Each structure stands twice: as C-alpha cells, then as structure tokens.
Amino acid sequence: MSGMSAAMAKLGSLLLEDPALPLHLSITELAQRAGTSPATVTRFCRALGYAGYPTLRVRVAAEQGRSSAHETWEADIGRAFRPDDPPAQVLRTLVNAHTVALATTAERVDTELAARIAAAIARSTHVDIYGIEGSATFARELQARLYRIGINAHAWGEVHAGLTSAALLSEGTVAIAFSNTGRTDEVIEMLSLAKSSGAYAVAVTSTPTSPLAAVADVHLTASAPGEYLQPDDLSAKHAQMFLVDLLYLLVAQLDFPRTTSMLAASAAAVSPHRRPPRAGRTPHS
C-alpha cells in the first residue's frame, strides 16, 4: 500500500478491514464505498496481480473457504478440470469458467472505443473481417450480421484471398481481425496490409500486448481464463462472440429505422423456407 496512490490505498484499507466486501459489492459499489472510480478499482486489482475485479472476487471467495455449492460458485472459478471430477462438478466449473470470461470481458470493454469502432463500420464503404481456423467462425458471424443490416462486409479465412482484398482497401474502409492469442501470422499479415492500404484496423484478441494488437489502430480484449481445456477453451470463444454481438448491436443502433427495415425484409425473404409451427405450440417452442 505504501507504493499506491491515496485512492488505491484507501481501497486496500477497506479490504483489510472487511476482506469479504468484493463478494457482496459490485465494482461500482466498492468504488463508491471508497470514494473513488471503478477504473481505480480495476487498477488496484491489476496492481495486486489480478486481471480485474472478477478475478479478485474469485480469490476472495476462495480465501473465505465457503462450503455450500450455492455460496462457493465464485470460489470454483479458476479450478482446472480433473479426471476424477464428478459430472456435476464438471458442469459447475464449466458454467463458472464461461461466466468469468464474459464478466471479465465486459469489465474490460472501453464502451467509448467500441462506439467509435461501430461508427467507423457504419460509415465505411467496405469492411474486411479476418480470422483463421477457429477465429474464422467469428469473422463469418460478424460479416453475416453486418451484411444483413446493409454493411458491405466480407469475411476472409484463407490468407491469399484475405491479402488480395486487403491490398484493395483504402481510406474510408475498416479491417477487423480476430485471433485469440494475437500471434497468428496469417491474420497479422492480413491486418497489417489492410492498415497500410488505408483501412482503420481493429484487433480482437485476449492479449493487448500481442503482435496483432500492436499492428492495429485499436484493440478490443476478449478475456481468456487460461486454466481450462486450452487451446480449445470455448469460454474464450464465447468472450469473442460477446464482442461480435456488441459491435453488431452498436452498429445497428446508429440507423435504427434502416436496420429494422432491412431485418424485416431479410426475414420475409426466407420465411417461405420455414415450416409453420405445429398446432398447439407457440412459435418459440
């Protein structure tokens, strides 16, 4: 605490007095209790070596040593799977892994930056979206959503095709690259060429210091817990999909009448290919 700012030291004093506070207070509530901001709480957590407030809460819960399943779900976050875990434990740990990935991603989102990216997408003449192998799923998903609301978007999962498109970009275009590690050479190469062609370059990775983030103009962080079934941890993928959903909705908001009109038109176009609901069942059952 001696090396902390006054605001961070006050947070430290609060937690020394009542170590269970993070289990009962949101990040905003704790900040208010300390007379500071949520951003300062996040900096405090990182100064202690934690990724953010959700991770601090996890460690506090573990220290408290609570015993019931209802009370200790936070303490289970961060547990690795073991071969002798019963199915119920696997289920609980898996749910917690996904929960902490989404919560940490949401905590780290710079909403003003996300809004600026959405505005750039909305006014762009062309959007390229890059991703290789697993990350190609997110590229295709974002492309499909944006295209449906009138954005000239294209997804590229093969490096030669992606480089060809990147070379044709110019000012007024946007390039978005997905890579969980941020170290996939093909994706780095595509985004780098797109940026040199004049595109506004956006990286979505789990690591702000990754080579892909360094290439980009701006970066969004999708949290990856890192203690589970790497490298195929679906909680990390869901964190990336969460950011896909956020960008799509922020773009859709910018011209809501046009968005709703285009969604209605596309729904009507495919409706003849959908079977009607069976008698006695609601459309959503």
Summary of the structure (lengths in Angstrom):
residues: 285
radius of gyration: 21.8
end to end distance: 55.6
largest distance: 70.3
contacts: 884
relative contact order: 0.10
helix: 58%
strand: 8%
